[in-house]
Amino acid sequence: MTDVRIATTNGAGKVLESGTVEAFRDELRGPLLAPDDAVYDETRKVWNGMIDRRPALIARCGGVADIIAAVRFAREHQLLVSVRGGGHNTPGIAVCEDGLMIDLAALRSVHVDPKHQTVRAEGGTTWSEFDRETQAFGLGTTGGAISHTGIGGLTLGGGLGWLAGKYGLVCDNLVSVDLVTAEGTMVTASADENPELFWGLRGGGGNFGIATSLEYRLFPVGPVLAGPVMYPFARAQEALQLYRDFATSIPDEVNTIAALMNSPEGDPLAAVVPCYNGNIEVGEKVLEPLRSFGPPVADLIAPMPYRQVQMLFDEAFARGRRYYFKSNFTRSITDEAIATLIEQFANAPSKMSMVYFQQLGNAANRVGAGDSAFSHRDALCEWGCDAVWLDPAEDAANIAWTRQVAEAMRPFTSGSDYVNHIGLETEEGADRIKAAFGANYDRLVGLKNRYDPTNLFRHNQNIKPTVRKSGVVADRLVPRSAGRHHSVAQQRWRR
Ligand SMILES: Cc1cc2nc3c(=O)[nH]c(=O)nc-3n(C[C@H](O)[C@H](O)[C@H](O)COP(=O)(O)OP(=O)(O)OC[C@H]3O[C@@H](n4cnc5c(N)ncnc54)[C@H](O)[C@@H]3O)c2cc1C
């Protein structure tokens, strides 16, 4: 190992001498990867094929002790840090350019306690592993709608999913979180222990530390009655109106997604996807209005294991394709909003792209806006535009289209983004990130001041602290050229 040039939180950067890096490597049970390692390129890749950032070092953590060591090392050297859970975040905030990526991908153990109907899963677990283990006991809880998404990022940002009509958001079913704070110490957060931190971890994102494991409440789940029913694009306006009326009058057992998308043959369609979690015969009656509106192009609603509905869209969002998303919360779906979405979808440059509504869920709506950090409890759904394509030459056209759709839909939204879909401040601007936390932002700043006053965890949907601990240099990301006092080592890095 030679000296390592690495980014720091003050933007100046520095050189870590080889002995310092070797000592850090010796502290870790998992590998410490640098660009010349054979598996470096594979390890820095995340789900979105558009993301091509190159961390100076990747600590592929082998356990909690490695996470603590990595945080302490980053803190001591004031390194720019990113945290990778499932690696699914669309703007790719799990990977930082030139900094230290703390990678939890190897930490995926899931332990179910069937007696108490709880589960504890490590911070790098994906929903696929989570559902596999919990469903082995006939249990489940609200989880994201794509099985290869990570539980870490999704839960800490809130977590929309199929079971939210009955059980609330993913974060509403958190029992406790074990967290390594920015000081490199372990804390447990639950309703009884560090309750304010526990409040902030349910919607505040990765701002307060690294969740080494998360414990959830479980419920008996499945089989469910679920699947898409598809209508001709010519009737998309009526189909989405039917969807709106259905979604606003359903029992807690149901949650829904609706989308405009293309069939594998490239024909545009309107699709409504319900998931009924309850008695299947009753579910047949509840879902009947969606099936009798027609005739549909295809009706694939059927009883299926809960794990199967969790994987329904995995293929449509396969790893490594190019993705660019925009979304926003919506309190109601007007006829005009539907017409706008249909018009905009027709201009999509890629046949793989879609626009959608994902419902929050009845039980999720009943939680108070201040009861957890996730504040958007009055939203009916999140609307989104997901551009998906393969050829880098088509990046500009697809990004421009997504932004254009978002602009056209802006009048019909609450104006607040979902924390889990918003990117870095450089892309989104500070105001939009602040708005994503809604009325809870100031309370979250209080927690940030307490648990991460130097803003070590800044490569995320960043809540900025307003206090700084003395003796620690960490304020804002400044351009490399803007540094004032550079050591010789820093100057070498800057060349
Ligand atoms: C195709 C697709 C479908 C989606 N579907 C849904 C859905 O149905 N419901 C929904 O709510 N969201 C959904 N999302 C959004 C999803 O919640 C976010 O992308 C989320 O960031 C993914 O979590 P991850 O752990 O895989 O993220 P990563 O990319 O690994 O991390 C993103 C950020 O999360 C934080 N983080 C991750 N793990 C930890 C941890 N253990 N401790 C501390 N911080 C951590 C870090 O700040 C990190 O930078 C979807 C996204 C995509 C791309």
The ligand as an ORCA input file, in Angstrom:
! r2SCAN-3c Opt
* xyz 0 1
  C     -36.421      0.766     -7.839
  C     -36.602      1.384     -6.487
  C     -37.722      1.060     -5.752
  C     -37.923      1.628     -4.510
  N     -39.034      1.284     -3.820
  C     -39.268      1.861     -2.631
  C     -40.405      1.507     -1.873
  O     -41.232      0.678     -2.277
  N     -40.589      2.124     -0.685
  C     -39.721      3.056     -0.210
  O     -39.951      3.580      0.872
  N     -38.614      3.372     -0.886
  C     -38.364      2.812     -2.084
  N     -37.239      3.142     -2.770
  C     -36.319      4.146     -2.235
  C     -35.371      3.527     -1.208
  O     -35.976      3.640      0.044
  C     -34.027      4.281     -1.190
  O     -33.411      4.097     -2.435
  C     -33.109      3.832     -0.059
  O     -32.057      4.760      0.045
  C     -32.533      2.461     -0.296
  O     -31.869      1.986      0.837
  P     -30.431      1.265      0.700
  O     -30.005      0.816      2.050
  O     -30.487      0.258     -0.383
  O     -29.608      2.544      0.258
  P     -28.027      2.815      0.055
  O     -27.869      3.283     -1.328
  O     -27.176      1.720      0.533
  O     -27.848      4.021      1.062
  C     -28.468      5.251      0.894
  C     -28.252      6.059      2.153
  O     -29.030      5.500      3.211
  C     -28.309      5.586      4.428
  N     -28.102      4.221      4.948
  C     -28.249      3.043      4.313
  N     -28.047      2.034      5.182
  C     -27.757      2.594      6.367
  C     -27.460      2.079      7.655
  N     -27.436      0.772      7.899
  N     -27.219      2.956      8.653
  C     -27.262      4.293      8.430
  N     -27.536      4.835      7.237
  C     -27.794      3.983      6.226
  C     -27.021      6.282      4.129
  O     -27.179      7.668      4.339
  C     -26.825      6.027      2.663
  O     -26.055      6.995      2.041
  C     -36.988      2.550     -3.997
  C     -35.863      2.856     -4.729
  C     -35.660      2.289     -5.948
  C     -34.451      2.655     -6.721
*
